[in-house]
């Protein structure tokens, strides 16, 4: 009996270690992907002068993972990644970082309740948060008399970010195995996800 309990304890400990290792690996992967996306955004890959702004893939990635596995994108990681993007992309330091952290935390709270909802409802929820971030950024910059992109370019980037969200979800799901928790799935401490 004691040997069975000891074996059961060892198996449980191995599962906890495996889940904890996966969480930390995925957190590292998120940071690495966000830095890679920002790096490619900085490269002069386009030879034409296009008027189309690029979608904000870091925001789409952050929100996709926050809706599926919030433990992979803690607020500190999101804040650091967004602040680094602010600095490298020459945006007002901290503004987008604060808005993205607030958006990610809003989605993190909703993720538990939206697990069983249809993807279109999730997409609409994320779209609402992305639009709120764009409006908040534009209003803040206007109130502080900081020059910013026109409403048209900002709106176009917001729409492109919303449009690219399903693609980011598909890539996250099939390439990185970031999916919503299954019913009855538990975390490393045995709490239901």
C-alpha positions as CSV (number, residue, x, y, z in Angstrom):
1,X,0.0,0.0,0.0
2,X,2.8,2.4,0.9
3,X,4.6,1.6,-2.3
4,X,1.5,2.4,-4.4
5,X,1.1,5.7,-2.6
6,X,4.8,6.5,-3.1
7,X,4.5,5.6,-6.8
8,X,1.3,7.7,-7.1
9,X,3.1,10.6,-5.4
10,X,6.1,10.3,-7.8
11,X,3.8,10.2,-10.9
12,X,1.9,13.3,-9.6
13,X,5.1,15.1,-9.0
14,X,6.4,14.3,-12.5
15,X,3.1,15.6,-14.0
16,X,3.4,18.8,-12.0
17,X,7.0,19.2,-13.2
18,X,6.0,18.6,-16.8
19,X,3.2,21.1,-16.7
20,X,5.3,23.7,-15.0
21,X,8.1,23.2,-17.5
22,X,5.6,23.6,-20.4
23,X,4.2,26.8,-18.9
24,X,7.7,28.3,-18.7
25,X,8.7,27.1,-22.1
26,X,5.6,28.7,-23.6
27,X,6.2,32.0,-21.8
28,X,9.7,32.0,-23.3
29,X,8.3,31.2,-26.7
30,X,5.8,34.1,-26.4
31,X,8.6,36.5,-25.6
32,X,10.8,35.2,-28.4
33,X,7.9,35.4,-30.9
34,X,7.1,38.9,-29.9
35,X,10.7,40.0,-30.2
36,X,11.0,38.2,-33.6
37,X,7.8,40.0,-34.9
38,X,9.1,43.3,-33.8
39,X,12.5,42.7,-35.4
40,X,10.9,41.8,-38.7
41,X,8.8,44.9,-38.4
42,X,11.9,47.0,-38.2
43,X,13.6,45.5,-41.3
44,X,13.3,47.4,-44.5
45,X,11.7,44.5,-46.4
46,X,9.4,46.6,-48.6
47,X,10.9,48.4,-51.6
48,X,7.7,50.3,-52.4
49,X,6.3,53.1,-50.4
50,X,3.0,51.6,-49.4
51,X,0.3,53.6,-47.6
52,X,-1.0,50.4,-45.9
53,X,0.0,50.1,-42.3
54,X,1.0,46.6,-41.0
55,X,-1.3,44.9,-38.6
56,X,-0.1,44.7,-35.0
57,X,0.9,41.1,-34.8
58,X,2.2,41.3,-31.3
59,X,-1.2,42.5,-30.0
60,X,-3.0,39.8,-32.0
61,X,-0.6,37.1,-30.6
62,X,-0.9,38.4,-27.1
63,X,-4.7,38.4,-27.2
64,X,-5.0,35.0,-28.9
65,X,-2.8,33.4,-26.2
66,X,-4.6,35.4,-23.4
67,X,-7.9,34.0,-24.6
68,X,-6.6,30.4,-24.9
69,X,-3.9,30.0,-22.2
70,X,-3.7,33.1,-20.0
71,X,-0.9,31.4,-17.9
72,X,1.4,31.7,-21.0
73,X,1.2,35.5,-21.1
74,X,1.6,36.9,-17.6
75,X,1.1,40.7,-17.3
76,X,4.8,41.3,-16.7
77,X,5.8,39.6,-19.9
78,X,3.1,41.4,-21.9
79,X,4.2,44.7,-20.4
80,X,7.9,44.2,-21.1
81,X,7.2,43.0,-24.7
82,X,4.9,45.9,-25.4
83,X,7.3,48.4,-23.8
84,X,10.2,47.1,-25.9
85,X,8.0,47.4,-29.0
86,X,7.2,51.0,-28.0
87,X,10.8,51.9,-27.7
88,X,11.9,50.1,-30.9
89,X,9.0,51.3,-33.0
90,X,9.4,54.9,-31.7
91,X,6.0,55.1,-30.2
92,X,5.4,57.1,-27.0
93,X,7.0,54.9,-24.3
94,X,4.6,53.1,-22.1
95,X,1.3,54.2,-23.6
96,X,0.7,51.2,-25.9
97,X,2.3,48.9,-23.2
98,X,-0.2,50.0,-20.6
99,X,-3.1,49.7,-23.0
100,X,-2.1,46.2,-24.2
101,X,-1.6,45.0,-20.6
102,X,-5.1,46.4,-19.7
103,X,-6.6,44.7,-22.8
104,X,-4.8,41.4,-22.1
105,X,-6.0,41.4,-18.5
106,X,-9.5,42.1,-19.6
107,X,-9.4,39.2,-21.9
108,X,-7.8,37.0,-19.3
109,X,-10.7,37.5,-17.0
110,X,-13.2,36.8,-19.8
111,X,-11.2,33.7,-21.0
112,X,-12.6,31.4,-18.3
113,X,-16.2,32.3,-19.2
114,X,-15.7,32.3,-23.0
115,X,-14.2,28.8,-23.2
116,X,-17.4,27.3,-24.5
117,X,-18.5,30.2,-26.7
118,X,-18.3,30.2,-30.5
119,X,-15.2,31.6,-32.2
120,X,-17.1,34.5,-33.7
121,X,-18.1,35.7,-30.2
122,X,-14.5,35.4,-29.1
123,X,-13.4,37.3,-32.3
124,X,-16.0,40.1,-31.6
125,X,-14.7,40.4,-28.0
126,X,-11.1,40.7,-29.1
127,X,-12.1,43.1,-31.8
128,X,-13.9,45.3,-29.1
129,X,-10.7,45.3,-27.0
130,X,-8.5,46.2,-30.0
131,X,-10.9,49.0,-31.0
132,X,-10.9,50.3,-27.4
133,X,-7.1,50.3,-27.4
134,X,-6.9,52.2,-30.7
135,X,-9.4,54.8,-29.4
136,X,-7.7,55.1,-26.0
137,X,-4.3,55.6,-27.7
138,X,-5.6,58.2,-30.1
139,X,-7.5,60.1,-27.4
140,X,-4.6,60.1,-25.0
141,X,-2.2,61.4,-27.7
142,X,-4.7,64.1,-28.8
143,X,-5.2,65.2,-25.2
144,X,-1.5,65.5,-24.7
145,X,-1.0,67.3,-28.0
146,X,1.4,64.6,-29.2
147,X,1.5,64.2,-33.0
148,X,0.2,60.8,-34.1
149,X,-0.9,58.9,-37.2
150,X,-4.1,60.1,-38.8
151,X,-7.4,58.5,-37.8
152,X,-7.5,56.8,-41.2
153,X,-4.2,55.1,-40.8
154,X,-5.0,54.2,-37.2
155,X,-8.4,52.8,-38.2
156,X,-6.9,50.8,-41.1
157,X,-4.2,49.3,-38.8
158,X,-7.0,48.4,-36.3
159,X,-9.1,46.7,-38.9
160,X,-6.1,44.8,-40.3
161,X,-5.2,43.6,-36.7
162,X,-8.8,42.4,-36.2
163,X,-8.7,40.7,-39.6
164,X,-5.4,38.9,-39.0
165,X,-6.6,37.6,-35.5
166,X,-8.1,34.3,-36.9
167,X,-4.9,33.6,-38.8
168,X,-2.9,34.1,-35.6
169,X,-5.3,31.8,-33.7
170,X,-4.9,29.1,-36.4
171,X,-1.1,29.3,-36.3
172,X,-1.1,29.3,-32.5
173,X,-3.4,26.3,-32.5
174,X,-1.7,24.1,-35.1
175,X,1.9,25.2,-34.9
176,X,2.4,26.0,-31.2
177,X,-0.4,23.8,-29.7
178,X,-2.0,26.7,-27.9
179,X,-5.6,25.8,-27.5
180,X,-8.4,26.3,-25.0
181,X,-8.3,24.0,-22.1
182,X,-10.4,20.8,-22.4
183,X,-13.4,20.4,-20.0
184,X,-12.1,19.0,-16.7
185,X,-8.4,19.9,-17.4
186,X,-6.4,21.0,-14.4
187,X,-3.3,23.1,-13.8
188,X,-0.1,22.0,-12.0
189,X,-1.8,22.6,-8.6
190,X,-4.9,20.6,-9.5
191,X,-7.1,23.6,-10.0
192,X,-9.7,23.5,-12.8
193,X,-8.8,25.6,-15.8
